[in-house]
Every structure is written in C-alpha cells, then in structure tokens.
Amino acid sequence: MEPKSSNLGAVEHRVREDDRARRNGHRGGILWFTGLSGAGKSTLAAELERALFEKGFQVMLLDGDNVRKGLSADLGFSPEDRAENIRRIGEVAGLFAEAGMIVVTAFISPYRADRDRIRAGHPEYFREIFINAPLEICEQRDSKGLYRKARAGEIKDFTGVSAPYEAPLKPDLMIPTAETSVEDCVRQLVGYVERQFQSPITAARVRNKNH
C-alpha cells in the first residue's frame, strides 16, 4: 500500500540491528502461525511465548482476537477487510522484529497472497509456520462453538466452511497438531527459533551451561 502523504522522509536509526542482536543474544524474527480455527495456533503461540521468555528471548505474542479488539476494531471479515487486517499486523510485526524481538503471531490469515506480501516486505524476519490440523479435527475441538454457528448459517465468511483457506505450499515449518502433543509441538518450535535466530555466541553459552 502506497502512503497517501508525499511529505515523508526516512528516519535513520542510531541503534543498529547488530547491536540489538548482540545485546539480546538473538536476532529479531516473525513466526507467522497460520492454520484453521481450532488448529492450535493460539495455544501454541502462548506456550511458545512463555517458553522463549523463560530462555531469555525478547518475545511478543500478537493474537487474532486481541488485535481485532484494538488495531483492527474497524474491520470485518470480508476478503478486503481480512487483507487489510493482515497488512496491519504485518507492519506491526515488522516493527517489533526490527526492534530485535521475536514476534509470534496467531492468525488464520487464509490467503497465500496476503502471507506472501508480508514475507516480501520482511524477508529477513518472516517465517511461515503451518499449524496443520484437518478440518474435521478442528470442528471436533470447536471450543467457541464457531463451526457450529457457521454450519447453521449464523456466521458468514467463516474460513473452512463458507470461506476458503489456502494452505501454505512450502511453509518454513509445519506442525501437525492432530498427532503431536502440545509439549512436543512447543519443543519443535523452540528448537526452530534457536536454530534460526539465536546468535552463535549465545548458543555456545547455553551449550556450555548445560554440560
């Protein structure tokens, strides 16, 4: 999206990303969880945030319901509004990542084009994490009763029922939640973050501490 104002100039930071990484012990990153409602995105994102925090990572969780109450309170669930919601979240996540934080997001983000747009805007940070569970499993979980309402026609444009979900073709990581425990999923995610974003110096320090 092009800015409407033409009287804009870039502000040069006095703190380099390398300096932030050195202080934090890791680089900034965006872990973009995508998957159907009920696949386990919010559960895993919250557990991962806690696990990374306890390991000393600077980490922040952005969750769909929370963002919809504030940043995107003016948006609905039409394809256009979904695209704008994801665009806003991508920009916020990018700012957090530039500040040196690991950003964990939990959004259905059903359209590949929207996810690809965020990757294109933040290629050094963005990692697409497919939280994968079959639709029938998600419907069985349905703790909020959303699928039931969607099947009854009470919710329009519901992903997987009356609106499409475009699964990632080549995700950076796939987590199969129908056949893997929450604990094992979190272990896989923590390991991935450590491999992708932890600085070599910090990783060596952690290994030495554990031996």
C-alpha positions as CSV (number, residue, x, y, z in Angstrom):
1,M,0.0,0.0,0.0
2,E,1.4,3.4,-1.0
3,P,1.2,6.2,1.6
4,K,-1.2,9.0,0.8
5,S,1.2,11.7,2.0
6,S,4.1,12.7,-0.1
7,N,5.8,14.7,2.7
8,L,7.5,11.8,4.3
9,G,11.2,11.1,5.0
10,A,13.0,8.2,6.4
11,V,14.4,8.5,9.9
12,E,17.8,6.9,10.4
13,H,18.2,4.8,13.5
14,R,21.2,5.4,15.8
15,V,21.0,1.8,17.1
16,R,22.0,-0.9,14.5
17,E,20.3,-4.3,14.3
18,D,23.6,-6.0,15.0
19,D,23.9,-4.1,18.3
20,R,20.4,-5.1,19.3
21,A,21.1,-8.8,18.4
22,R,24.3,-8.6,20.4
23,R,22.5,-7.3,23.5
24,N,19.5,-9.7,23.2
25,G,21.5,-12.7,22.2
26,H,19.3,-13.3,19.2
27,R,18.1,-11.5,16.0
28,G,14.6,-10.3,15.5
29,G,12.1,-12.5,13.7
30,I,8.5,-13.1,12.8
31,L,7.0,-16.5,13.4
32,W,3.8,-16.3,11.4
33,F,1.4,-19.1,12.5
34,T,-1.3,-19.8,10.0
35,G,-4.0,-22.5,10.1
36,L,-7.7,-23.2,10.5
37,S,-9.6,-22.0,13.5
38,G,-9.1,-24.8,16.1
39,A,-5.8,-26.0,14.7
40,G,-4.0,-24.9,17.9
41,K,-2.4,-21.6,16.8
42,S,-3.3,-19.5,19.9
43,T,-2.5,-22.4,22.3
44,L,0.9,-23.0,20.8
45,A,1.7,-19.3,20.4
46,A,1.0,-18.6,24.0
47,E,3.0,-21.6,25.2
48,L,5.9,-20.7,22.8
49,E,5.9,-17.1,24.1
50,R,6.3,-18.4,27.7
51,A,9.0,-21.0,26.7
52,L,11.1,-18.4,24.8
53,F,10.7,-15.8,27.6
54,E,12.0,-18.3,30.1
55,K,15.0,-19.0,27.9
56,G,15.8,-15.3,27.8
57,F,14.4,-14.3,24.5
58,Q,12.8,-10.9,23.9
59,V,9.4,-12.1,22.6
60,M,5.9,-10.7,22.0
61,L,2.7,-12.5,21.0
62,L,0.2,-11.0,18.6
63,D,-3.1,-12.9,18.7
64,G,-6.1,-12.6,16.3
65,D,-8.8,-11.8,18.8
66,N,-6.7,-9.3,20.7
67,V,-5.7,-7.4,17.6
68,R,-9.4,-7.4,16.4
69,K,-10.4,-5.6,19.6
70,G,-7.9,-2.7,19.0
71,L,-5.8,-2.3,16.0
72,S,-8.4,-3.7,13.6
73,A,-11.6,-3.0,15.5
74,D,-13.0,-1.2,12.4
75,L,-12.6,-4.2,10.2
76,G,-15.0,-7.1,9.4
77,F,-14.3,-10.5,7.7
78,S,-14.8,-9.7,4.0
79,P,-11.8,-10.7,1.8
80,E,-10.9,-7.0,1.6
81,D,-11.0,-6.5,5.4
82,R,-9.1,-9.7,6.0
83,A,-6.4,-8.5,3.7
84,E,-6.2,-5.1,5.5
85,N,-6.1,-6.8,8.9
86,I,-3.2,-8.9,7.9
87,R,-1.4,-6.0,6.3
88,R,-1.6,-4.0,9.5
89,I,-0.4,-6.9,11.6
90,G,2.5,-7.5,9.2
91,E,3.6,-3.9,9.6
92,V,3.4,-4.1,13.4
93,A,5.2,-7.4,13.5
94,G,7.9,-5.9,11.3
95,L,8.4,-3.0,13.6
96,F,8.8,-5.4,16.6
97,A,11.2,-7.6,14.6
98,E,13.3,-4.5,13.7
99,A,13.5,-3.7,17.4
100,G,15.1,-7.1,17.9
101,M,12.2,-9.0,19.2
102,I,10.8,-12.5,18.3
103,V,7.2,-11.9,17.3
104,V,4.9,-14.8,17.5
105,T,1.6,-14.3,15.6
106,A,-1.5,-16.4,15.7
107,F,-3.9,-15.5,12.8
108,I,-5.8,-17.7,10.4
109,S,-4.6,-15.5,7.5
110,P,-6.3,-17.7,5.0
111,Y,-5.0,-16.2,1.7
112,R,-1.5,-17.0,0.4
113,A,-1.2,-13.7,-1.3
114,D,-1.5,-11.8,2.0
115,R,1.1,-14.0,3.7
116,D,3.4,-13.8,0.7
117,R,3.1,-10.0,0.8
118,I,4.3,-9.9,4.4
119,R,7.2,-12.2,3.5
120,A,8.2,-9.9,0.6
121,G,8.1,-6.9,2.9
122,H,10.2,-8.5,5.7
123,P,12.1,-11.4,4.1
124,E,14.9,-11.4,6.6
125,Y,12.5,-11.9,9.5
126,F,9.4,-13.7,8.2
127,R,9.0,-17.5,8.8
128,E,5.7,-19.1,7.8
129,I,4.7,-21.8,10.4
130,F,1.8,-24.0,9.2
131,I,-0.2,-25.2,12.3
132,N,-1.8,-28.1,10.5
133,A,-4.9,-30.0,11.6
134,P,-7.6,-31.5,9.4
135,L,-10.9,-29.6,9.3
136,E,-12.8,-32.5,11.0
137,I,-10.4,-32.3,14.0
138,C,-10.8,-28.6,14.2
139,E,-14.6,-29.0,14.2
140,Q,-14.4,-31.6,17.0
141,R,-12.3,-29.2,19.1
142,D,-14.5,-26.1,18.4
143,S,-14.3,-24.8,22.0
144,K,-16.0,-21.5,21.0
145,G,-18.8,-23.1,19.0
146,L,-17.9,-21.2,15.9
147,Y,-18.1,-24.1,13.5
148,R,-21.5,-25.0,14.7
149,K,-22.7,-21.4,14.2
150,A,-21.1,-21.3,10.8
151,R,-22.7,-24.6,9.7
152,A,-26.0,-23.1,10.9
153,G,-25.5,-20.0,8.8
154,E,-25.1,-17.7,11.8
155,I,-21.6,-16.7,10.9
156,K,-20.9,-15.7,7.3
157,D,-17.5,-15.9,5.6
158,F,-16.2,-18.5,8.1
159,T,-12.8,-20.0,7.0
160,G,-13.1,-23.6,6.1
161,V,-16.9,-23.6,5.9
162,S,-18.1,-20.7,3.9
163,A,-14.8,-19.0,3.0
164,P,-11.6,-20.6,1.6
165,Y,-8.4,-21.4,3.4
166,E,-5.3,-21.6,1.2
167,A,-2.8,-23.8,3.0
168,P,0.9,-22.9,2.6
169,L,2.6,-24.7,-0.3
170,K,6.1,-24.5,1.1
171,P,5.9,-23.5,4.8
172,D,9.2,-22.9,6.6
173,L,7.9,-25.3,9.3
174,M,4.9,-27.5,9.6
175,I,3.5,-28.5,13.0
176,P,0.9,-31.4,12.8
177,T,-1.2,-30.8,15.9
178,A,-3.7,-33.6,15.3
179,E,-1.0,-36.2,16.1
180,T,1.5,-34.3,18.3
181,S,1.2,-33.2,21.9
182,V,1.4,-29.6,22.8
183,E,4.6,-30.2,24.7
184,D,6.3,-31.8,21.6
185,C,5.0,-29.1,19.4
186,V,6.5,-26.4,21.6
187,R,9.8,-28.3,21.8
188,Q,9.9,-28.3,18.0
189,L,9.1,-24.6,17.8
190,V,11.7,-23.6,20.4
191,G,14.4,-25.7,18.6
192,Y,13.5,-24.0,15.3
193,V,13.7,-20.5,16.9
194,E,17.1,-21.3,18.4
195,R,18.4,-22.5,15.1
196,Q,17.0,-19.6,13.1
197,F,17.5,-16.6,15.3
198,Q,19.8,-17.3,18.3
199,S,23.3,-15.7,17.9
200,P,26.2,-18.2,17.8
201,I,27.8,-16.6,21.0
202,T,24.6,-17.1,23.0
203,A,24.0,-20.6,21.6
204,A,27.5,-21.6,22.7
205,R,27.0,-20.1,26.1
206,V,23.8,-22.1,26.6
207,R,25.5,-25.3,25.5
208,N,28.4,-24.8,27.9
209,K,25.9,-24.1,30.7
210,N,24.1,-27.4,30.1
211,H,27.3,-29.5,30.1
